[in-house]
Amino acid sequence: MSTTRARIRLQQRLGGFALALVLIAGTAATAVAAAAPISAVARQALIDATTSEFKALALYQAVVKKFGDERPFVSWIRSGPERIDENLKPLFTKYGVAMPTMPDAAKVAAPASFKDACRIAGQLEGERVAMYEKSLKTVKEVDIIAAFTEMRDAAKRRQNGVREHCD
């Protein structure tokens, strides 16, 4: 039996009042599913984290374009978008927050030398570790905490990758 027929049958049996309740309940459930509540602190932390990830990814793409498929940068530009898509992007959808856009890597200048790229990458990853640790102290949403923990740990691994491949 189609949904329309079921509604008509319900209306015939119970009258317009029951149908109105069903429609209101369905609309309320849809509204709740549209966007979960999020604190202003968590909203800003989510935007800041994603903006930081995008800026680093654009820089690493510029480094690979200038210096070739050198580690650790080449592996970072392969894993970075996947990590963002898995950990951060779903949170923007869930909470109804507009996701920042990735800067155009062609407009990002690569450092003058590979050694400078490594130094800058080490600094960036250290800054991101600190950013995530600060956010983990203020954000209360459990799913954001889980995502930030994963992203912080990835930044720590990238920081170690700089030491391993650049020194």
Secondary structure in CASP SS format (residue, H / E / C, confidence):
PFRMAT SS
TARGET T0000
AUTHOR 0000-0000-0000
METHOD secondary structure of the structure
MODEL  1
M C 1.00
S C 1.00
T H 1.00
T H 1.00
R H 1.00
A H 1.00
R H 1.00
I H 1.00
R H 1.00
L H 1.00
Q H 1.00
Q H 1.00
R H 1.00
L H 1.00
G C 1.00
G H 1.00
F H 1.00
A H 1.00
L H 1.00
A H 1.00
L H 1.00
V H 1.00
L H 1.00
I H 1.00
A H 1.00
G H 1.00
T H 1.00
A H 1.00
A H 1.00
T H 1.00
A H 1.00
V H 1.00
A H 1.00
A H 1.00
A C 1.00
A C 1.00
P C 1.00
I C 1.00
S C 1.00
A H 1.00
V H 1.00
A H 1.00
R H 1.00
Q H 1.00
A H 1.00
L H 1.00
I H 1.00
D H 1.00
A H 1.00
T H 1.00
T H 1.00
S H 1.00
E H 1.00
F H 1.00
K H 1.00
A H 1.00
L H 1.00
A H 1.00
L H 1.00
Y H 1.00
Q H 1.00
A H 1.00
V H 1.00
V H 1.00
K H 1.00
K H 1.00
F H 1.00
G C 1.00
D C 1.00
E C 1.00
R C 1.00
P C 1.00
F H 1.00
V H 1.00
S H 1.00
W H 1.00
I H 1.00
R H 1.00
S H 1.00
G H 1.00
P H 1.00
E H 1.00
R H 1.00
I H 1.00
D H 1.00
E H 1.00
N H 1.00
L C 1.00
K H 1.00
P H 1.00
L H 1.00
F H 1.00
T H 1.00
K H 1.00
Y H 1.00
G C 1.00
V C 1.00
A C 1.00
M C 1.00
P C 1.00
T C 1.00
M C 1.00
P C 1.00
D C 1.00
A H 1.00
A H 1.00
K H 1.00
V C 1.00
A C 1.00
A C 1.00
P C 1.00
A C 1.00
S C 1.00
F H 1.00
K H 1.00
D H 1.00
A H 1.00
C H 1.00
R H 1.00
I H 1.00
A H 1.00
G H 1.00
Q H 1.00
L H 1.00
E H 1.00
G H 1.00
E H 1.00
R H 1.00
V H 1.00
A H 1.00
M H 1.00
Y H 1.00
E H 1.00
K H 1.00
S H 1.00
L H 1.00
K H 1.00
T H 1.00
V C 1.00
K C 1.00
E C 1.00
V H 1.00
D H 1.00
I H 1.00
I H 1.00
A H 1.00
A H 1.00
F H 1.00
T H 1.00
E H 1.00
M H 1.00
R H 1.00
D H 1.00
A H 1.00
A H 1.00
K H 1.00
R H 1.00
R H 1.00
Q H 1.00
N H 1.00
G H 1.00
V H 1.00
R H 1.00
E H 1.00
H H 1.00
C H 1.00
D C 1.00
END
